[in-house]
């Protein structure tokens, strides 16, 4: 397996299935591995978090280790990641020193660094996460970057298996209205992992909210190789027809990247219709409802759906703990 966990497509299907098996062993208690005994793992949070932060802290503790939480610009110095810049602005420390010092203390580094939603061509390359991976000699774990949230998508794949079994499913990834544009990491990673696991994936969103073209080509390639399929629709209702999984997420438009007011004006037309509600769920094949959380109730999803018996959002959140323990146990042997 690769030394870092940056995106699921760095791993093959067999390796991903093995991580889920290991996560199940942690969940059921049949594995009590403690590979982090006497070791520390740094968790670098540029952005807020509930699930990722708590599940990583608990996971490291349960594997016998010690989590070291750092918040650049808060509890640690502001960080510059660009090469060759004159650091006469607001940034105090360069990532080169940050990483090289840190890895004298810790055996792995987890990084959360959201997209700034300013410059699409730069952010689609995941520059901060890639800089960590470039400078570090210890494993880097992506805890959500500009483009990917692989720990989330692995917990999602595990949750689908637990609820619906091993066979491929009809899976809908649907855009939802949100008052402001959000990053694309979660939908990117969900679609990528769903394709790698061979599901029949339908992606629904309003015109102009397409995901990255290169990523979609990669997703289509994985789907074909794994015996699945990918289809697209602009129809907010027909997208739900016959699916077994509904995965809701809002994201920003590439057209308005760096222009949040433009995106907010554009999306206003979709405020009323692009919500997951009971009427749409009745079009599914008894579909389960999924969301990475946090979620805005009665904006992204109605109370009735998220509180209903087919909602698995809390299981998804729990599975973050187990899959991240499996990932750490694999990377830090
Ligand atoms: N799903 C997720 O990553 O949640 P947090 O942002 O709370 O970590």
py3Dmol code that shows the C-alpha trace and the ligand (Angstrom):
import py3Dmol

protein = """\
ATOM      1  CA  UNK A   1       0.000   0.000   0.000  1.00  0.00           C
ATOM      2  CA  UNK A   2       1.138   3.629  -0.494  1.00  0.00           C
ATOM      3  CA  UNK A   3       2.744   5.347   2.503  1.00  0.00           C
ATOM      4  CA  UNK A   4       0.250   8.238   2.631  1.00  0.00           C
ATOM      5  CA  UNK A   5      -3.564   8.241   2.679  1.00  0.00           C
ATOM      6  CA  UNK A   6      -4.413  11.188   0.413  1.00  0.00           C
ATOM      7  CA  UNK A   7      -7.236   9.844  -1.809  1.00  0.00           C
ATOM      8  CA  UNK A   8      -8.878   6.475  -2.328  1.00  0.00           C
ATOM      9  CA  UNK A   9      -7.716   6.201  -5.946  1.00  0.00           C
ATOM     10  CA  UNK A  10      -4.116   5.848  -4.713  1.00  0.00           C
ATOM     11  CA  UNK A  11      -5.286   2.406  -3.485  1.00  0.00           C
ATOM     12  CA  UNK A  12      -6.738  -0.526  -5.411  1.00  0.00           C
ATOM     13  CA  UNK A  13     -10.086  -2.167  -4.657  1.00  0.00           C
ATOM     14  CA  UNK A  14      -8.485  -5.066  -2.788  1.00  0.00           C
ATOM     15  CA  UNK A  15      -6.575  -2.677  -0.517  1.00  0.00           C
ATOM     16  CA  UNK A  16      -9.713  -0.620   0.172  1.00  0.00           C
ATOM     17  CA  UNK A  17     -11.759  -3.767   0.935  1.00  0.00           C
ATOM     18  CA  UNK A  18      -9.026  -4.886   3.315  1.00  0.00           C
ATOM     19  CA  UNK A  19      -9.198  -1.548   5.170  1.00  0.00           C
ATOM     20  CA  UNK A  20     -12.961  -2.001   5.610  1.00  0.00           C
ATOM     21  CA  UNK A  21     -12.434  -5.550   6.919  1.00  0.00           C
ATOM     22  CA  UNK A  22      -9.902  -4.217   9.406  1.00  0.00           C
ATOM     23  CA  UNK A  23     -12.330  -1.434  10.422  1.00  0.00           C
ATOM     24  CA  UNK A  24     -15.022  -4.063  11.023  1.00  0.00           C
ATOM     25  CA  UNK A  25     -12.633  -5.998  13.255  1.00  0.00           C
ATOM     26  CA  UNK A  26     -12.017  -2.856  15.312  1.00  0.00           C
ATOM     27  CA  UNK A  27     -15.762  -2.161  15.451  1.00  0.00           C
ATOM     28  CA  UNK A  28     -16.746  -5.651  16.605  1.00  0.00           C
ATOM     29  CA  UNK A  29     -13.854  -5.846  19.060  1.00  0.00           C
ATOM     30  CA  UNK A  30     -12.235  -8.823  17.320  1.00  0.00           C
ATOM     31  CA  UNK A  31      -9.119  -6.675  16.788  1.00  0.00           C
ATOM     32  CA  UNK A  32      -7.433  -5.006  19.734  1.00  0.00           C
ATOM     33  CA  UNK A  33      -4.272  -4.011  17.846  1.00  0.00           C
ATOM     34  CA  UNK A  34      -2.316  -1.171  19.510  1.00  0.00           C
ATOM     35  CA  UNK A  35       0.290  -0.245  16.894  1.00  0.00           C
ATOM     36  CA  UNK A  36       0.660   3.291  18.300  1.00  0.00           C
ATOM     37  CA  UNK A  37       1.817   2.195  21.758  1.00  0.00           C
ATOM     38  CA  UNK A  38       4.345   4.798  22.919  1.00  0.00           C
ATOM     39  CA  UNK A  39       3.918   6.876  19.727  1.00  0.00           C
ATOM     40  CA  UNK A  40       2.373  10.249  18.910  1.00  0.00           C
ATOM     41  CA  UNK A  41       0.382  11.407  15.866  1.00  0.00           C
ATOM     42  CA  UNK A  42       0.011  15.096  14.942  1.00  0.00           C
ATOM     43  CA  UNK A  43      -3.409  16.339  13.829  1.00  0.00           C
ATOM     44  CA  UNK A  44      -3.149  19.651  11.980  1.00  0.00           C
ATOM     45  CA  UNK A  45      -6.465  21.490  11.691  1.00  0.00           C
ATOM     46  CA  UNK A  46      -6.596  24.598   9.494  1.00  0.00           C
ATOM     47  CA  UNK A  47     -10.421  24.411   9.760  1.00  0.00           C
ATOM     48  CA  UNK A  48     -13.123  23.503  12.307  1.00  0.00           C
ATOM     49  CA  UNK A  49     -14.272  19.930  12.890  1.00  0.00           C
ATOM     50  CA  UNK A  50     -16.371  17.794  15.203  1.00  0.00           C
ATOM     51  CA  UNK A  51     -16.323  14.258  13.784  1.00  0.00           C
ATOM     52  CA  UNK A  52     -12.831  14.198  12.298  1.00  0.00           C
ATOM     53  CA  UNK A  53     -11.142  15.739  15.297  1.00  0.00           C
ATOM     54  CA  UNK A  54     -12.959  13.678  17.939  1.00  0.00           C
ATOM     55  CA  UNK A  55     -12.741  10.386  16.027  1.00  0.00           C
ATOM     56  CA  UNK A  56      -9.026  10.832  15.287  1.00  0.00           C
ATOM     57  CA  UNK A  57      -8.235  11.738  18.887  1.00  0.00           C
ATOM     58  CA  UNK A  58     -10.203   8.775  20.222  1.00  0.00           C
ATOM     59  CA  UNK A  59      -8.828   6.456  17.522  1.00  0.00           C
ATOM     60  CA  UNK A  60      -5.207   7.336  18.301  1.00  0.00           C
ATOM     61  CA  UNK A  61      -5.877   6.817  22.017  1.00  0.00           C
ATOM     62  CA  UNK A  62      -7.527   3.439  21.361  1.00  0.00           C
ATOM     63  CA  UNK A  63      -4.525   2.359  19.253  1.00  0.00           C
ATOM     64  CA  UNK A  64      -2.277   3.136  22.224  1.00  0.00           C
ATOM     65  CA  UNK A  65      -0.968   6.491  20.990  1.00  0.00           C
ATOM     66  CA  UNK A  66      -1.003  10.172  21.871  1.00  0.00           C
ATOM     67  CA  UNK A  67      -2.679  12.788  19.644  1.00  0.00           C
ATOM     68  CA  UNK A  68      -0.969  16.196  19.271  1.00  0.00           C
ATOM     69  CA  UNK A  69      -3.467  18.755  17.970  1.00  0.00           C
ATOM     70  CA  UNK A  70      -2.175  21.855  16.181  1.00  0.00           C
ATOM     71  CA  UNK A  71      -4.220  24.708  14.704  1.00  0.00           C
ATOM     72  CA  UNK A  72      -2.054  26.915  12.459  1.00  0.00           C
ATOM     73  CA  UNK A  73      -2.874  30.547  13.089  1.00  0.00           C
ATOM     74  CA  UNK A  74      -4.514  29.586  16.404  1.00  0.00           C
ATOM     75  CA  UNK A  75      -2.528  27.336  18.733  1.00  0.00           C
ATOM     76  CA  UNK A  76       0.476  27.187  16.375  1.00  0.00           C
ATOM     77  CA  UNK A  77       2.104  29.707  14.010  1.00  0.00           C
ATOM     78  CA  UNK A  78       0.545  30.783  10.734  1.00  0.00           C
ATOM     79  CA  UNK A  79       1.971  28.686   7.871  1.00  0.00           C
ATOM     80  CA  UNK A  80       3.319  29.478   4.400  1.00  0.00           C
ATOM     81  CA  UNK A  81       3.314  26.544   1.974  1.00  0.00           C
ATOM     82  CA  UNK A  82       4.467  28.161  -1.310  1.00  0.00           C
ATOM     83  CA  UNK A  83       8.049  27.603  -2.436  1.00  0.00           C
ATOM     84  CA  UNK A  84      10.492  30.486  -2.802  1.00  0.00           C
ATOM     85  CA  UNK A  85       8.281  33.259  -1.466  1.00  0.00           C
ATOM     86  CA  UNK A  86       9.579  36.266   0.457  1.00  0.00           C
ATOM     87  CA  UNK A  87       7.827  35.778   3.776  1.00  0.00           C
ATOM     88  CA  UNK A  88       7.289  39.460   4.556  1.00  0.00           C
ATOM     89  CA  UNK A  89       3.496  39.127   4.896  1.00  0.00           C
ATOM     90  CA  UNK A  90       1.323  37.584   7.603  1.00  0.00           C
ATOM     91  CA  UNK A  91       2.758  34.039   7.567  1.00  0.00           C
ATOM     92  CA  UNK A  92       5.277  33.248  10.337  1.00  0.00           C
ATOM     93  CA  UNK A  93       6.588  29.745   9.619  1.00  0.00           C
ATOM     94  CA  UNK A  94       7.184  27.722   6.454  1.00  0.00           C
ATOM     95  CA  UNK A  95       5.633  24.296   6.059  1.00  0.00           C
ATOM     96  CA  UNK A  96       9.107  22.874   5.336  1.00  0.00           C
ATOM     97  CA  UNK A  97      10.301  23.576   8.879  1.00  0.00           C
ATOM     98  CA  UNK A  98       6.878  22.818  10.398  1.00  0.00           C
ATOM     99  CA  UNK A  99       6.817  19.310   8.916  1.00  0.00           C
ATOM    100  CA  UNK A 100      10.492  18.528   9.428  1.00  0.00           C
ATOM    101  CA  UNK A 101      10.373  19.576  13.088  1.00  0.00           C
ATOM    102  CA  UNK A 102       7.088  17.807  13.732  1.00  0.00           C
ATOM    103  CA  UNK A 103       8.237  14.494  12.320  1.00  0.00           C
ATOM    104  CA  UNK A 104      11.065  14.402  14.877  1.00  0.00           C
ATOM    105  CA  UNK A 105       8.268  14.043  17.474  1.00  0.00           C
ATOM    106  CA  UNK A 106       5.471  12.102  15.753  1.00  0.00           C
ATOM    107  CA  UNK A 107       5.079   8.995  13.582  1.00  0.00           C
ATOM    108  CA  UNK A 108       2.323  10.363  11.289  1.00  0.00           C
ATOM    109  CA  UNK A 109       0.565  13.636  10.479  1.00  0.00           C
ATOM    110  CA  UNK A 110      -3.157  14.107   9.778  1.00  0.00           C
ATOM    111  CA  UNK A 111      -4.098  17.294   7.918  1.00  0.00           C
ATOM    112  CA  UNK A 112      -7.379  19.134   7.473  1.00  0.00           C
ATOM    113  CA  UNK A 113      -7.129  21.943   4.952  1.00  0.00           C
ATOM    114  CA  UNK A 114     -10.321  23.019   3.167  1.00  0.00           C
ATOM    115  CA  UNK A 115     -10.495  24.812  -0.156  1.00  0.00           C
ATOM    116  CA  UNK A 116     -10.487  28.613   0.198  1.00  0.00           C
ATOM    117  CA  UNK A 117     -12.953  28.778  -2.748  1.00  0.00           C
ATOM    118  CA  UNK A 118     -10.818  31.491  -4.356  1.00  0.00           C
ATOM    119  CA  UNK A 119      -8.763  30.077  -7.238  1.00  0.00           C
ATOM    120  CA  UNK A 120     -10.064  26.892  -8.854  1.00  0.00           C
ATOM    121  CA  UNK A 121      -7.019  26.090 -11.008  1.00  0.00           C
ATOM    122  CA  UNK A 122      -4.745  26.219  -7.951  1.00  0.00           C
ATOM    123  CA  UNK A 123      -7.040  24.594  -5.425  1.00  0.00           C
ATOM    124  CA  UNK A 124      -7.940  21.649  -7.679  1.00  0.00           C
ATOM    125  CA  UNK A 125      -4.283  20.562  -7.289  1.00  0.00           C
ATOM    126  CA  UNK A 126      -4.609  20.303  -3.473  1.00  0.00           C
ATOM    127  CA  UNK A 127      -1.515  22.484  -2.905  1.00  0.00           C
ATOM    128  CA  UNK A 128      -1.328  22.462   0.909  1.00  0.00           C
ATOM    129  CA  UNK A 129      -1.942  18.729   1.330  1.00  0.00           C
ATOM    130  CA  UNK A 130       0.551  17.998  -1.468  1.00  0.00           C
ATOM    131  CA  UNK A 131       3.158  20.186   0.254  1.00  0.00           C
ATOM    132  CA  UNK A 132       2.771  18.169   3.472  1.00  0.00           C
ATOM    133  CA  UNK A 133       3.242  14.942   1.487  1.00  0.00           C
ATOM    134  CA  UNK A 134       6.251  16.404  -0.339  1.00  0.00           C
ATOM    135  CA  UNK A 135       8.157  17.541   2.751  1.00  0.00           C
ATOM    136  CA  UNK A 136       7.251  14.714   5.149  1.00  0.00           C
ATOM    137  CA  UNK A 137       8.967  11.376   5.528  1.00  0.00           C
ATOM    138  CA  UNK A 138       6.223  10.112   7.902  1.00  0.00           C
ATOM    139  CA  UNK A 139       2.753   9.091   6.600  1.00  0.00           C
ATOM    140  CA  UNK A 140       0.327  11.918   5.807  1.00  0.00           C
ATOM    141  CA  UNK A 141      -3.389  11.264   6.339  1.00  0.00           C
ATOM    142  CA  UNK A 142      -5.865  13.487   4.511  1.00  0.00           C
ATOM    143  CA  UNK A 143      -8.526  14.638   6.985  1.00  0.00           C
ATOM    144  CA  UNK A 144     -10.254  16.654   4.203  1.00  0.00           C
ATOM    145  CA  UNK A 145      -8.409  18.729   1.681  1.00  0.00           C
ATOM    146  CA  UNK A 146      -9.575  21.046  -1.089  1.00  0.00           C
ATOM    147  CA  UNK A 147     -10.368  18.082  -3.370  1.00  0.00           C
ATOM    148  CA  UNK A 148     -10.726  14.933  -1.273  1.00  0.00           C
ATOM    149  CA  UNK A 149     -12.133  13.568   1.994  1.00  0.00           C
ATOM    150  CA  UNK A 150     -11.090   9.905   1.735  1.00  0.00           C
ATOM    151  CA  UNK A 151     -11.639   8.976   5.406  1.00  0.00           C
ATOM    152  CA  UNK A 152     -15.253  10.116   4.998  1.00  0.00           C
ATOM    153  CA  UNK A 153     -15.812   8.214   1.761  1.00  0.00           C
ATOM    154  CA  UNK A 154     -14.330   5.032   3.242  1.00  0.00           C
ATOM    155  CA  UNK A 155     -16.685   5.333   6.238  1.00  0.00           C
ATOM    156  CA  UNK A 156     -19.488   5.852   3.697  1.00  0.00           C
ATOM    157  CA  UNK A 157     -18.569   2.690   1.741  1.00  0.00           C
ATOM    158  CA  UNK A 158     -18.415   0.728   5.006  1.00  0.00           C
ATOM    159  CA  UNK A 159     -21.848   2.067   6.010  1.00  0.00           C
ATOM    160  CA  UNK A 160     -23.399   1.051   2.677  1.00  0.00           C
ATOM    161  CA  UNK A 161     -22.024  -2.488   3.073  1.00  0.00           C
ATOM    162  CA  UNK A 162     -23.288  -2.747   6.660  1.00  0.00           C
ATOM    163  CA  UNK A 163     -26.792  -1.650   5.721  1.00  0.00           C
ATOM    164  CA  UNK A 164     -27.234  -3.138   2.246  1.00  0.00           C
ATOM    165  CA  UNK A 165     -24.677  -5.936   1.872  1.00  0.00           C
ATOM    166  CA  UNK A 166     -21.742  -6.559  -0.410  1.00  0.00           C
ATOM    167  CA  UNK A 167     -23.373  -6.401  -3.864  1.00  0.00           C
ATOM    168  CA  UNK A 168     -23.265  -3.215  -5.927  1.00  0.00           C
ATOM    169  CA  UNK A 169     -26.074  -0.742  -5.331  1.00  0.00           C
ATOM    170  CA  UNK A 170     -27.893   2.013  -7.200  1.00  0.00           C
ATOM    171  CA  UNK A 171     -26.464   5.115  -5.563  1.00  0.00           C
ATOM    172  CA  UNK A 172     -27.540   8.751  -5.968  1.00  0.00           C
ATOM    173  CA  UNK A 173     -25.174  11.614  -5.168  1.00  0.00           C
ATOM    174  CA  UNK A 174     -27.433  14.653  -5.126  1.00  0.00           C
ATOM    175  CA  UNK A 175     -26.529  18.328  -4.866  1.00  0.00           C
ATOM    176  CA  UNK A 176     -28.658  20.250  -2.357  1.00  0.00           C
ATOM    177  CA  UNK A 177     -29.284  23.946  -1.893  1.00  0.00           C
ATOM    178  CA  UNK A 178     -27.246  25.700   0.815  1.00  0.00           C
ATOM    179  CA  UNK A 179     -27.094  29.439   1.491  1.00  0.00           C
ATOM    180  CA  UNK A 180     -23.453  29.669   0.394  1.00  0.00           C
ATOM    181  CA  UNK A 181     -21.023  27.744  -1.821  1.00  0.00           C
ATOM    182  CA  UNK A 182     -19.160  24.869  -0.134  1.00  0.00           C
ATOM    183  CA  UNK A 183     -16.036  22.894  -1.138  1.00  0.00           C
ATOM    184  CA  UNK A 184     -16.273  19.796  -3.368  1.00  0.00           C
ATOM    185  CA  UNK A 185     -14.093  17.388  -1.377  1.00  0.00           C
ATOM    186  CA  UNK A 186     -16.956  15.279  -0.010  1.00  0.00           C
ATOM    187  CA  UNK A 187     -18.879  14.803  -3.288  1.00  0.00           C
ATOM    188  CA  UNK A 188     -15.587  14.211  -5.143  1.00  0.00           C
ATOM    189  CA  UNK A 189     -14.502  11.509  -2.722  1.00  0.00           C
ATOM    190  CA  UNK A 190     -17.921   9.891  -2.417  1.00  0.00           C
ATOM    191  CA  UNK A 191     -18.287   9.622  -6.203  1.00  0.00           C
ATOM    192  CA  UNK A 192     -14.730   8.332  -6.596  1.00  0.00           C
ATOM    193  CA  UNK A 193     -15.074   5.668  -3.898  1.00  0.00           C
ATOM    194  CA  UNK A 194     -18.548   4.615  -5.101  1.00  0.00           C
ATOM    195  CA  UNK A 195     -17.058   4.091  -8.572  1.00  0.00           C
ATOM    196  CA  UNK A 196     -14.065   2.161  -7.186  1.00  0.00           C
ATOM    197  CA  UNK A 197     -16.452  -0.119  -5.266  1.00  0.00           C
ATOM    198  CA  UNK A 198     -18.412  -0.818  -8.488  1.00  0.00           C
ATOM    199  CA  UNK A 199     -21.712   0.851  -7.580  1.00  0.00           C
ATOM    200  CA  UNK A 200     -24.101   2.217 -10.205  1.00  0.00           C
ATOM    201  CA  UNK A 201     -23.718   5.920  -9.513  1.00  0.00           C
ATOM    202  CA  UNK A 202     -26.091   8.704 -10.526  1.00  0.00           C
ATOM    203  CA  UNK A 203     -24.976  12.301  -9.962  1.00  0.00           C
ATOM    204  CA  UNK A 204     -27.739  14.941  -9.815  1.00  0.00           C
ATOM    205  CA  UNK A 205     -27.137  18.686  -9.718  1.00  0.00           C
ATOM    206  CA  UNK A 206     -28.352  21.868 -11.380  1.00  0.00           C
ATOM    207  CA  UNK A 207     -26.695  22.880 -14.648  1.00  0.00           C
ATOM    208  CA  UNK A 208     -23.418  24.665 -13.903  1.00  0.00           C
ATOM    209  CA  UNK A 209     -22.619  22.620 -10.765  1.00  0.00           C
ATOM    210  CA  UNK A 210     -20.597  19.892 -12.528  1.00  0.00           C
ATOM    211  CA  UNK A 211     -17.679  18.355 -10.624  1.00  0.00           C
ATOM    212  CA  UNK A 212     -14.123  18.603 -11.956  1.00  0.00           C
ATOM    213  CA  UNK A 213     -13.829  17.249 -15.531  1.00  0.00           C
ATOM    214  CA  UNK A 214     -10.605  15.297 -14.951  1.00  0.00           C
ATOM    215  CA  UNK A 215     -11.993  13.770 -11.781  1.00  0.00           C
ATOM    216  CA  UNK A 216     -15.209  12.748 -13.560  1.00  0.00           C
ATOM    217  CA  UNK A 217     -13.134  11.036 -16.256  1.00  0.00           C
ATOM    218  CA  UNK A 218     -11.258   9.188 -13.500  1.00  0.00           C
ATOM    219  CA  UNK A 219     -14.552   8.240 -11.816  1.00  0.00           C
ATOM    220  CA  UNK A 220     -15.960   6.905 -15.101  1.00  0.00           C
ATOM    221  CA  UNK A 221     -12.798   4.875 -15.659  1.00  0.00           C
ATOM    222  CA  UNK A 222     -12.983   3.308 -12.195  1.00  0.00           C
ATOM    223  CA  UNK A 223     -16.703   2.563 -12.582  1.00  0.00           C
ATOM    224  CA  UNK A 224     -16.133   0.779 -15.888  1.00  0.00           C
ATOM    225  CA  UNK A 225     -13.212  -1.218 -14.467  1.00  0.00           C
ATOM    226  CA  UNK A 226     -15.175  -2.235 -11.351  1.00  0.00           C
ATOM    227  CA  UNK A 227     -18.364  -3.283 -13.193  1.00  0.00           C
ATOM    228  CA  UNK A 228     -20.361  -0.191 -12.217  1.00  0.00           C
ATOM    229  CA  UNK A 229     -21.654   2.810 -14.140  1.00  0.00           C
ATOM    230  CA  UNK A 230     -22.007   6.597 -13.927  1.00  0.00           C
ATOM    231  CA  UNK A 231     -24.910   8.695 -15.173  1.00  0.00           C
ATOM    232  CA  UNK A 232     -25.812  12.359 -14.758  1.00  0.00           C
ATOM    233  CA  UNK A 233     -29.079  14.236 -14.421  1.00  0.00           C
ATOM    234  CA  UNK A 234     -30.269  17.805 -13.912  1.00  0.00           C
ATOM    235  CA  UNK A 235     -33.667  16.484 -12.784  1.00  0.00           C
ATOM    236  CA  UNK A 236     -33.962  16.842  -9.009  1.00  0.00           C
ATOM    237  CA  UNK A 237     -36.899  14.416  -8.776  1.00  0.00           C
ATOM    238  CA  UNK A 238     -36.115  11.732 -11.378  1.00  0.00           C
ATOM    239  CA  UNK A 239     -32.646  11.379  -9.853  1.00  0.00           C
ATOM    240  CA  UNK A 240     -34.248   9.571  -6.912  1.00  0.00           C
ATOM    241  CA  UNK A 241     -36.062   6.967  -9.031  1.00  0.00           C
ATOM    242  CA  UNK A 242     -35.191   3.425  -7.964  1.00  0.00           C
ATOM    243  CA  UNK A 243     -32.014   4.195  -6.025  1.00  0.00           C
ATOM    244  CA  UNK A 244     -31.041   2.306  -2.870  1.00  0.00           C
ATOM    245  CA  UNK A 245     -28.739   5.009  -1.476  1.00  0.00           C
ATOM    246  CA  UNK A 246     -29.298   8.778  -1.390  1.00  0.00           C
ATOM    247  CA  UNK A 247     -26.163  10.770  -0.567  1.00  0.00           C
ATOM    248  CA  UNK A 248     -26.868  14.498  -0.198  1.00  0.00           C
ATOM    249  CA  UNK A 249     -24.254  17.259  -0.291  1.00  0.00           C
ATOM    250  CA  UNK A 250     -24.087  20.849  -1.403  1.00  0.00           C
ATOM    251  CA  UNK A 251     -21.117  22.247  -3.298  1.00  0.00           C
ATOM    252  CA  UNK A 252     -20.050  25.382  -5.141  1.00  0.00           C
ATOM    253  CA  UNK A 253     -20.024  26.045  -8.862  1.00  0.00           C
ATOM    254  CA  UNK A 254     -16.687  26.150 -10.724  1.00  0.00           C
ATOM    255  CA  UNK A 255     -18.161  28.930 -12.858  1.00  0.00           C
ATOM    256  CA  UNK A 256     -18.462  31.184  -9.810  1.00  0.00           C
ATOM    257  CA  UNK A 257     -15.309  30.003  -8.014  1.00  0.00           C
ATOM    258  CA  UNK A 258     -13.892  33.062  -6.237  1.00  0.00           C
ATOM    259  CA  UNK A 259     -17.219  34.890  -6.654  1.00  0.00           C
ATOM    260  CA  UNK A 260     -19.352  33.652  -3.772  1.00  0.00           C
ATOM    261  CA  UNK A 261     -21.960  36.399  -4.255  1.00  0.00           C
ATOM    262  CA  UNK A 262     -22.375  35.316  -7.892  1.00  0.00           C
ATOM    263  CA  UNK A 263     -22.868  31.708  -6.813  1.00  0.00           C
ATOM    264  CA  UNK A 264     -25.332  32.762  -4.085  1.00  0.00           C
ATOM    265  CA  UNK A 265     -27.399  34.648  -6.697  1.00  0.00           C
ATOM    266  CA  UNK A 266     -27.191  31.715  -9.139  1.00  0.00           C
ATOM    267  CA  UNK A 267     -28.286  29.092  -6.617  1.00  0.00           C
ATOM    268  CA  UNK A 268     -31.274  31.073  -5.368  1.00  0.00           C
ATOM    269  CA  UNK A 269     -33.365  29.498  -8.164  1.00  0.00           C
ATOM    270  CA  UNK A 270     -32.741  26.052  -6.605  1.00  0.00           C
ATOM    271  CA  UNK A 271     -33.579  26.966  -2.981  1.00  0.00           C
ATOM    272  CA  UNK A 272     -37.080  25.457  -2.973  1.00  0.00           C
ATOM    273  CA  UNK A 273     -36.604  22.241  -4.961  1.00  0.00           C
ATOM    274  CA  UNK A 274     -33.106  20.949  -4.171  1.00  0.00           C
ATOM    275  CA  UNK A 275     -33.837  19.492  -0.732  1.00  0.00           C
ATOM    276  CA  UNK A 276     -34.085  15.813   0.207  1.00  0.00           C
ATOM    277  CA  UNK A 277     -37.613  15.363   1.530  1.00  0.00           C
ATOM    278  CA  UNK A 278     -40.129  12.587   2.107  1.00  0.00           C
ATOM    279  CA  UNK A 279     -41.760  13.013  -1.334  1.00  0.00           C
ATOM    280  CA  UNK A 280     -38.443  12.451  -3.125  1.00  0.00           C
ATOM    281  CA  UNK A 281     -37.477   9.520  -0.868  1.00  0.00           C
ATOM    282  CA  UNK A 282     -40.723   7.717  -1.816  1.00  0.00           C
ATOM    283  CA  UNK A 283     -39.358   7.522  -5.411  1.00  0.00           C
ATOM    284  CA  UNK A 284     -36.382   5.427  -4.193  1.00  0.00           C
ATOM    285  CA  UNK A 285     -36.183   1.675  -3.691  1.00  0.00           C
ATOM    286  CA  UNK A 286     -36.490   1.984   0.109  1.00  0.00           C
ATOM    287  CA  UNK A 287     -33.297   4.063  -0.075  1.00  0.00           C
ATOM    288  CA  UNK A 288     -31.095   4.833   2.899  1.00  0.00           C
ATOM    289  CA  UNK A 289     -30.269   8.494   3.521  1.00  0.00           C
ATOM    290  CA  UNK A 290     -26.625   9.517   3.919  1.00  0.00           C
ATOM    291  CA  UNK A 291     -24.816  12.787   4.646  1.00  0.00           C
ATOM    292  CA  UNK A 292     -21.309  13.412   6.004  1.00  0.00           C
ATOM    293  CA  UNK A 293     -22.544  15.968   8.579  1.00  0.00           C
ATOM    294  CA  UNK A 294     -22.717  18.713   9.709  1.00  0.00           C
ATOM    295  CA  UNK A 295     -26.014  19.264   7.909  1.00  0.00           C
ATOM    296  CA  UNK A 296     -28.508  22.128   7.858  1.00  0.00           C
ATOM    297  CA  UNK A 297     -31.912  20.644   8.734  1.00  0.00           C
ATOM    298  CA  UNK A 298     -34.840  21.632   6.508  1.00  0.00           C
ATOM    299  CA  UNK A 299     -32.355  23.157   4.057  1.00  0.00           C
ATOM    300  CA  UNK A 300     -30.381  20.134   2.786  1.00  0.00           C
ATOM    301  CA  UNK A 301     -32.743  17.491   4.234  1.00  0.00           C
ATOM    302  CA  UNK A 302     -36.132  17.565   5.934  1.00  0.00           C
ATOM    303  CA  UNK A 303     -36.478  16.615   9.607  1.00  0.00           C
ATOM    304  CA  UNK A 304     -38.678  13.701   8.530  1.00  0.00           C
ATOM    305  CA  UNK A 305     -35.943  12.150   6.369  1.00  0.00           C
ATOM    306  CA  UNK A 306     -32.954  12.665   8.656  1.00  0.00           C
ATOM    307  CA  UNK A 307     -34.922  11.491  11.709  1.00  0.00           C
ATOM    308  CA  UNK A 308     -36.531   8.622   9.764  1.00  0.00           C
ATOM    309  CA  UNK A 309     -35.676   4.931  10.054  1.00  0.00           C
ATOM    310  CA  UNK A 310     -33.742   4.931   6.751  1.00  0.00           C
ATOM    311  CA  UNK A 311     -31.315   7.621   7.875  1.00  0.00           C
ATOM    312  CA  UNK A 312     -27.827   6.226   8.575  1.00  0.00           C
ATOM    313  CA  UNK A 313     -25.991   9.505   9.201  1.00  0.00           C
ATOM    314  CA  UNK A 314     -24.990   8.608  12.776  1.00  0.00           C
ATOM    315  CA  UNK A 315     -23.646   5.209  11.652  1.00  0.00           C
ATOM    316  CA  UNK A 316     -21.553   7.019   9.029  1.00  0.00           C
ATOM    317  CA  UNK A 317     -20.121   9.271  11.725  1.00  0.00           C
ATOM    318  CA  UNK A 318     -19.363   6.295  13.990  1.00  0.00           C
ATOM    319  CA  UNK A 319     -17.634   4.462  11.160  1.00  0.00           C
ATOM    320  CA  UNK A 320     -15.180   7.358  10.804  1.00  0.00           C
ATOM    321  CA  UNK A 321     -13.600   6.116  14.047  1.00  0.00           C
ATOM    322  CA  UNK A 322     -13.237   2.506  12.929  1.00  0.00           C
ATOM    323  CA  UNK A 323     -12.000   3.180   9.397  1.00  0.00           C
ATOM    324  CA  UNK A 324      -9.461   5.749  10.587  1.00  0.00           C
ATOM    325  CA  UNK A 325      -8.109   3.219  13.124  1.00  0.00           C
ATOM    326  CA  UNK A 326      -7.767   0.745  10.240  1.00  0.00           C
ATOM    327  CA  UNK A 327      -5.992   3.349   8.082  1.00  0.00           C
ATOM    328  CA  UNK A 328      -3.582   4.326  10.874  1.00  0.00           C
ATOM    329  CA  UNK A 329      -2.899   0.683  11.770  1.00  0.00           C
ATOM    330  CA  UNK A 330      -2.027   0.000   8.116  1.00  0.00           C
ATOM    331  CA  UNK A 331       0.175   3.072   7.594  1.00  0.00           C
ATOM    332  CA  UNK A 332       1.957   2.983  10.959  1.00  0.00           C
ATOM    333  CA  UNK A 333       3.170  -0.553  11.346  1.00  0.00           C
TER     334      UNK A 333
END
"""
ligand_1 = """\
8
LIG
N -17.860 14.861 8.168
C -16.875 15.571 8.758
O -15.714 15.562 8.288
O -17.251 16.219 9.878
P -16.392 17.334 10.639
O -16.231 18.494 9.668
O -17.190 17.688 11.860
O -15.053 16.751 10.975
"""
view = py3Dmol.view(width=600, height=400)
view.addModel(protein, "pdb")
view.setStyle({"model": 0}, {"cartoon": {"style": "trace"}})
view.addModel(ligand_1, "xyz")
view.setStyle({"model": 1}, {"stick": {}})
view.zoomTo()
view.show()
